[in-house]
Amino acid sequence: MGAMLAENKRLRGEVNLLKANTKVIIDQTTRPANQRQDAIQILPASTGLTDSEKEALRHATSDELMQDEGWKQDSHGRILNAKGRAIFKIGFVSAIRKILE
């Protein structure tokens, strides 16, 4: 029972974190009648990032930082420390690189 309560508390924390970092934009502009209403504009993931934020992400996945800290990247995009312990989860490096493309 204690394990279930601990997991519940952890999941609630994750939900609250996601709620706090969600930005909902409601577009209330009027469109001409002949324009399709279901047209969706897809923006790149890096939209809204400043140059310094992009540079910080590049640095976080750079070979120089990896060498300086004694870290390695595995084939799944995970960052491992010198002892082989995961610092960042699977997909971290590939996700950052996709955002920067």
TORGUKE-995660 format. One record per residue (C-alpha): chain; x, y, z. Coordinates in nm, 4 decimals. Layout:
# residues N
[rec 'A'; [X; Y; Z]],
...
END
This chain:
# residues 101
[rec 'A'; [0.0000; 0.0000; 0.0000]],
[rec 'A'; [0.2866; 0.2338; 0.0820]],
[rec 'A'; [0.4413; 0.1755; -0.2595]],
[rec 'A'; [0.1128; 0.2638; -0.4300]],
[rec 'A'; [0.0840; 0.5851; -0.2293]],
[rec 'A'; [0.4423; 0.6798; -0.3143]],
[rec 'A'; [0.3809; 0.6166; -0.6846]],
[rec 'A'; [0.0576; 0.8162; -0.6685]],
[rec 'A'; [0.2428; 1.1084; -0.5101]],
[rec 'A'; [0.5162; 1.0886; -0.7756]],
[rec 'A'; [0.2633; 1.0822; -1.0605]],
[rec 'A'; [0.0720; 1.3776; -0.9145]],
[rec 'A'; [0.3993; 1.5700; -0.9002]],
[rec 'A'; [0.4649; 1.4924; -1.2676]],
[rec 'A'; [0.1131; 1.6018; -1.3643]],
[rec 'A'; [0.1512; 1.9286; -1.1730]],
[rec 'A'; [0.4884; 1.9892; -1.3378]],
[rec 'A'; [0.3375; 1.9316; -1.6820]],
[rec 'A'; [0.0464; 2.1624; -1.6031]],
[rec 'A'; [0.2838; 2.4371; -1.4906]],
[rec 'A'; [0.4882; 2.4138; -1.8127]],
[rec 'A'; [0.1981; 2.3979; -2.0575]],
[rec 'A'; [0.1220; 2.6986; -2.2698]],
[rec 'A'; [-0.2153; 2.6962; -2.4459]],
[rec 'A'; [-0.2688; 2.9495; -2.7233]],
[rec 'A'; [-0.6223; 3.0107; -2.8441]],
[rec 'A'; [-0.6396; 3.1765; -3.1848]],
[rec 'A'; [-0.9545; 3.3886; -3.2065]],
[rec 'A'; [-0.8733; 3.5623; -3.5345]],
[rec 'A'; [-1.1465; 3.5701; -3.7963]],
[rec 'A'; [-1.0883; 3.4032; -4.1315]],
[rec 'A'; [-1.2581; 3.4515; -4.4658]],
[rec 'A'; [-1.5378; 3.2025; -4.5331]],
[rec 'A'; [-1.3512; 3.0428; -4.8241]],
[rec 'A'; [-1.0432; 2.9603; -4.6135]],
[rec 'A'; [-1.0239; 2.6095; -4.4707]],
[rec 'A'; [-1.0927; 2.6038; -4.0980]],
[rec 'A'; [-0.8998; 2.2837; -4.0349]],
[rec 'A'; [-0.5655; 2.4155; -4.1635]],
[rec 'A'; [-0.3006; 2.3667; -3.8971]],
[rec 'A'; [0.0340; 2.5399; -3.8980]],
[rec 'A'; [0.3155; 2.3262; -3.7604]],
[rec 'A'; [0.6027; 2.5243; -3.6161]],
[rec 'A'; [0.9519; 2.3893; -3.5507]],
[rec 'A'; [1.0271; 2.2833; -3.1944]],
[rec 'A'; [1.2931; 2.5523; -3.1656]],
[rec 'A'; [1.0414; 2.8326; -3.2217]],
[rec 'A'; [1.0631; 3.0794; -2.9372]],
[rec 'A'; [1.4115; 2.9811; -2.8229]],
[rec 'A'; [1.6668; 3.2589; -2.7926]],
[rec 'A'; [2.0129; 3.2235; -2.9448]],
[rec 'A'; [2.1644; 3.1739; -2.5992]],
[rec 'A'; [1.9123; 2.8970; -2.5202]],
[rec 'A'; [1.9955; 2.7205; -2.8482]],
[rec 'A'; [2.3674; 2.7523; -2.7730]],
[rec 'A'; [2.3108; 2.6059; -2.4249]],
[rec 'A'; [2.1372; 2.3034; -2.5802]],
[rec 'A'; [2.4195; 2.2612; -2.8321]],
[rec 'A'; [2.6706; 2.2741; -2.5459]],
[rec 'A'; [2.4735; 2.0173; -2.3433]],
[rec 'A'; [2.5179; 1.7618; -2.6234]],
[rec 'A'; [2.8654; 1.8668; -2.7409]],
[rec 'A'; [3.1624; 1.6318; -2.7583]],
[rec 'A'; [3.3696; 1.8845; -2.5606]],
[rec 'A'; [3.1343; 1.8713; -2.2608]],
[rec 'A'; [3.1198; 1.4936; -2.2798]],
[rec 'A'; [3.4997; 1.4704; -2.2645]],
[rec 'A'; [3.5351; 1.7340; -1.9925]],
[rec 'A'; [3.2834; 1.5587; -1.7661]],
[rec 'A'; [3.3903; 1.2019; -1.8524]],
[rec 'A'; [3.0483; 1.1272; -1.9993]],
[rec 'A'; [2.9565; 0.8994; -2.2884]],
[rec 'A'; [2.6576; 0.8805; -2.5183]],
[rec 'A'; [2.5166; 0.5353; -2.5861]],
[rec 'A'; [2.3377; 0.4175; -2.8995]],
[rec 'A'; [1.9976; 0.5078; -2.7525]],
[rec 'A'; [2.0779; 0.8768; -2.6956]],
[rec 'A'; [2.1316; 0.8318; -2.3229]],
[rec 'A'; [2.4161; 1.0119; -2.1415]],
[rec 'A'; [2.6223; 0.7922; -1.9083]],
[rec 'A'; [2.8784; 0.9004; -1.6479]],
[rec 'A'; [3.2253; 0.7433; -1.6090]],
[rec 'A'; [3.0776; 0.4614; -1.3969]],
[rec 'A'; [2.8126; 0.3798; -1.6604]],
[rec 'A'; [2.5233; 0.5278; -1.4620]],
[rec 'A'; [2.2610; 0.7087; -1.6719]],
[rec 'A'; [2.2613; 1.0854; -1.6225]],
[rec 'A'; [1.9947; 1.1579; -1.8852]],
[rec 'A'; [1.7292; 0.9146; -2.0060]],
[rec 'A'; [1.7024; 0.7381; -2.3413]],
[rec 'A'; [1.6404; 0.9824; -2.6251]],
[rec 'A'; [1.7880; 1.2898; -2.4555]],
[rec 'A'; [2.0570; 1.3618; -2.7146]],
[rec 'A'; [1.8405; 1.2808; -3.0154]],
[rec 'A'; [1.5576; 1.4999; -2.8802]],
[rec 'A'; [1.7901; 1.7975; -2.8306]],
[rec 'A'; [1.9356; 1.7556; -3.1796]],
[rec 'A'; [1.5863; 1.7379; -3.3344]],
[rec 'A'; [1.4913; 2.0613; -3.1601]],
[rec 'A'; [1.8031; 2.2342; -3.2926]],
[rec 'A'; [1.7598; 2.1170; -3.6536]],
END
